[in-house]
Amino acid sequence: MTPTADPRDLLPTEQALQLIDADGHPVTGGDLKLPDEQTLLELYRAMVVGRRFDAQATALTKQGRLAVYPSSRGQEACQVAAALALREQDWLFPTYRDSVALVSRGVPAPEVLTLLSGGWHSGYDPYEYNCGAQCTPLATNTLHAVGLAHAARLKGDDAVALVLLGDGATSEGDTHEALNFAAVWRVPVIFLVQNNGYAISVPLSKQTAAPSLAFKGIGYGVRSAKVDGNDVAAVYDAITQAMDHALEGNGPSLIEAMTYRMEAHTNADDATRYRQSDEVTQWLARDPIERLRVYLTDRGVLDDPLAASFTAAGEELAATTRDALNADDELDPSTIFEHVYAEMTPALAAQQAMLREELAS
């Protein structure tokens, strides 16, 4: 029988834990420990490169190369920390907004954008990178992550799964089923909730009456934490501790990371209809990249040549992404009938022939 957890061990702190504040100054982060300088440099580089990739993807959407793009700008700390904290054998389960996490995990940028450019598949082999497919339906990836991690535990594999989700996904039944199953069976899985304050246009106050989304895990016996989601050091160490917790056989953790979506929900959304400009301005001052730049520069860890090399790496990735998508062959609409069944049915074959005839006329 699964032992009952002590509720005092599950409770998150009232305030989001930080290690580096918005001005780039070190602060005491409770039980969190500041990563070493080399790790912080790697996190900084990944955020710089990730933001440049994100800007390029947004531009490609405006040029018609992508059908839609949900920007990660502002949430780089969560996504980069998740990607870099995981080991090679661990698994990442992203959402539609987590392209920067995938790029940071090592998935080639053009493959990350295949789905959004109209491809029929997710764009990358999940088993090659240990990354699940990007899920558009909210919270479905929570079940996928728990299922894989439970299987790994049964097989005795040394692996942890981390699932990314937003505040809106915590209102979905899938999330609660996943939390309950994971807690009962001590599944080695981490739920990283990127709380950016909005489920598209619905503010958090209209989504839940709970004082914190971290409280969502307590009712299921899941260890929970609340961190500053724009402090990459805090997110990274919170994930590292959750991994240790899971690998020691103690089961899942839920981390609520307080962050902000700097852009609209997607390029098809007008965020000015439901967000005030002063709110955006306040969050711009908490930028995750700038605070770490200040921290590293003040300590002589980051100098101008090194910073320039990170910027150059971002430009190189942007150029590679741009060239790949601009050179992409035009898609054949008739291929929508393929890969539906192992063998195409006569009805689908007839419909495909009709479409090809129509396209040729």
Sequence and secondary structure as in RCSB ss.txt:
>XXXX:A:sequence
MTPTADPRDLLPTEQALQLIDADGHPVTGGDLKLPDEQTLLELYRAMVVGRRFDAQATALTKQGRLAVYPSSRGQ
EACQVAAALALREQDWLFPTYRDSVALVSRGVPAPEVLTLLSGGWHSGYDPYEYNCGAQCTPLATNTLHAVGLAH
AARLKGDDAVALVLLGDGATSEGDTHEALNFAAVWRVPVIFLVQNNGYAISVPLSKQTAAPSLAFKGIGYGVRSA
KVDGNDVAAVYDAITQAMDHALEGNGPSLIEAMTYRMEAHTNADDATRYRQSDEVTQWLARDPIERLRVYLTDRG
VLDDPLAASFTAAGEELAATTRDALNADDELDPSTIFEHVYAEMTPALAAQQAMLREELAS
>XXXX:A:secstr
      GGGT   SS B SB TTS B   TT     HHHHHHHHHHHHHHHHHHHHHHHHHHTTSSS     TT 
HHHHHHHHHHS TTSEEE BTT HHHHHHHT  HHHHTTGGGT SS SS HHHHTB   B STTHHHHHHHHHHH
HHHHHT    EEEEEETGGGGSHHHHHHHHHHHHTT  EEEEEEE SEETTEEGGGT  SS GGGGGGGGT EEE
EEETT HHHHHHHHHHHHHHIIIII  EEEEEE    S SSTT  GGGTS HHHHHHHHTT HHHHHHHHHHHTT
SS HHHHHHHHHHHHHHHHHHHHHHHS     GGGGGTTSSSS  HHHHHHHHHHHHHHH 
